[in-house]
Amino acid sequence: MRHESYDESCGICKTNSGDFPIPGGVVFENDLWLVRHLMPGRGVPGWMMVQSQRHVPGIAAFNDDEAANFGPALDRK
């Protein structure tokens, strides 16, 4: 999905919008988050990446909806 805050210079925005392939596919996605495996060769096998759908500089910039939904998004199975 391409969020209205899409930034063409941002790799996360490009990944979320489908411009880049996601190795292993999407684990979970809603209107606020995209959860995926880390790219092969990075981190520990099985590690996940939680990315906001909205372009934000980091966790301190989450809006109220993102802050409230962050924990529940991590709990998805």
HELIX and SHEET records of a PDB file:
HELIX    1   1 GLY A   11  SER A   17  1                                   7    
HELIX    2   2 ILE A   59  ALA A   61  5                                   3    
HELIX    3   3 ASP A   64  LEU A   74  1                                  11    
SHEET    1   A 3 VAL A  26  GLU A  29  0                                        
SHEET    2   A 3 TRP A  33  HIS A  37 -1                                        
SHEET    3   A 3 MET A  48  SER A  52 -1                                        
END                                                                             
